[in-house]
Amino acid sequence: YLTPGIPVAAVTKNTSIQGTSYHARDIANTGAHEPNYNFGNNVMYAINYNKPGAQAYINSWAKQLASWGVDFLKMDGVGDHDIPDIQAWSAALKQSGRSIVFDLSNQLDVKNASVWRQYANAWRIGKDVECYCKTQINWAHIARVFGEPAPWTKYAGPGGWNYLAALQISNGPLDGISNNERQTMMSFWAIEASPLYLGDDLTRLDSFGLSLLTNTEVIAADQAGRAANPVSQATSQQVWFVKNSNGSYTVGLFNLGSSSATVKVNWSNLGFSGSATVRDLWSHRNLGSFSGSFSATLNTHASRLLTVTHG
């Protein structure tokens, strides 16, 4: 977990840059700070990548991470102004001698989606689901995620993914959401092909949370690697779907409303007519063949995750 920039402390001491004749003051932009969420907004200077030694500094850091056996790097606090940092880190990781997943975090701008995809393996597309309250998250922060992925779906694919946020669904009451809400979160992350990063306390996992994290068919839907689009977002009862490589469809029925409601998917919404078989991914059950549509009555904030096969 890192943020862009070079430590103010390194610039103050003017430490040398490994393998070069340059020093920290040679590459620091002391007129600008980069935010650091652990230590504050005045502990990191921005880097001037036009200065010789700047890329070498990032390269040395990446090689240090590789020497530690790091497999995953989350770069937090990233915005449009940090594109030079992202480019530098992407190049550095590639020459580090180790395959390291490069993940960008903050509410990134879809206007630069092609940039994020070119230089990173994952990028957070919306706001943090962490509520920074008495619990880890709350339903309101999950519900707003449903408004975020649609403009991004075309950018998801092998090598780069739209990251919704860390999952926090396996610590029971500490999560701050109901079991239905926990399952809905996992269902939506899976149908959006979001990286499944766990943000819970691994020493306090509960049995229901573990069942959500280890459902093989739901994980397979995520790993199919195709991000879903909504039929409509006009109401709180939403259908999201994606066509799979074998011609079937993964379909999510979501009741985001505050009372029970019926959610219905018409086969015409998916682009075909006639009958189709439906399988429930959570229960691993074939539900049968249905003509024209399928519907389910869902409790508040509940969901269904289905495979629909036509013909």
Secondary structure, DSSP 8 states (H G I E B T S, - for coil): -B-SSEEHHHHHHT-B-TTSS-BHHHHEEEEEEEEETTTEEEEEEEE-TTSTTHHHHHHHHHHHHHHTT--EEEE-S--GGGHHHHHHHHHHHHTTTS--EEEE-S---GGGHHHHHHH-SEEE-S---B--SSSSB-HHHHHGGGGSSGGGGGG-BTTBEEE---B--SSGGGG-S-HHHHHHHHHHHHHTT----B-S-GGG--HHHHHHHT-HHHHHHHHT----EES--SSSEEEEEEE-TTS-EEEEEEE-SSS-EEEEEEHHHHT--SEEEEEETTTTEEEEEEESEEEEEE-TT-EEEEEEEE-
